[in-house]
């Protein structure tokens, strides 16, 4: 599972530039954990948490949550609406 659109981190950097092998698997696992705790509110929680961390000056933490949010959205999308490949 990858994110097709270009994503920018909390500080505006290109997030693809800092991608590491295995990162998609880690982000997917994190997304599943957040969904387990927050259910249907998981995506909102991730975005809200990113904003809070950014406002507190934690750019790395905010960027991490912004990376997890699209995975949460993808997992919560109805099966027929999920992207293929």
N, C-alpha and C positions, 0 to 999 in steps of 0.2 A: 504494500500500500504506500503510495507516495502522494505528495501534494503537488498538483499540476500547476497551480498558479504561483507566481513569484510572491514570496512572503517577505515582509520586512520586519525586523526585530523591533523591540521597544525603543531602541536608539536609532532606528532607521537603517540599520545595516542589512545587507542582503543575507538572509539566513542560510541560503544554499551555500554560501561561501564558507560557512563554518560547519557544514554537515560532516559527520563522521560515520564510518561503517558501523552498521548495527543500530544506528540511531532510530530508524523507523520502528524497529522492534521494541526499543525502550519507550518510545513515545506511545506506541500502541498499548503497551502494558500499563503505562501511567494513565492513559485514557480510560482503560477498562477499570482500573482502581477507582478513579474519580467517579465514573458512572456507578460503580457498586455503592459508593457512599452517597452521592447526590442525585442519582437517578436522572429523571427528566430535566433537572436543573443543572446538570453537570457542565454543559457548555457555557451557560451564564456564569456559573461559579468560576470557571477557568478565566473568562474574560475579565470578570470583576476582580479576581485575585491578581491578575496581571496589572490592571490599572492601579490597584492599591500598592503593589510593590513598586511600580514605576513612580508613583507619587512619593513613596518613601525613599526613592533614590536607588532602589535595587534593580538595576537594569538587567542583570543576568537572570534574576528570579522572574522578572516580568517576561523576558524573552522565552524562558522555559515554558511558562504557562501559555504564552501565545503560540508556541509550537505544539502543545498538547491539544489546544482547542479544536483545530481542524480534524484531528483524529477522533475526538469525541463526537463532533458533528457527523463525521462519516459513519461511525458505529451506530449512531442513533437514527440515521436516515433509513426510511423503509427499504427493505431488500430490493424492490423493483426500481427504486430511484438511485441506488448506489452506482458509483462509477465502476466501469469494468476496467480491468487491467491495471 
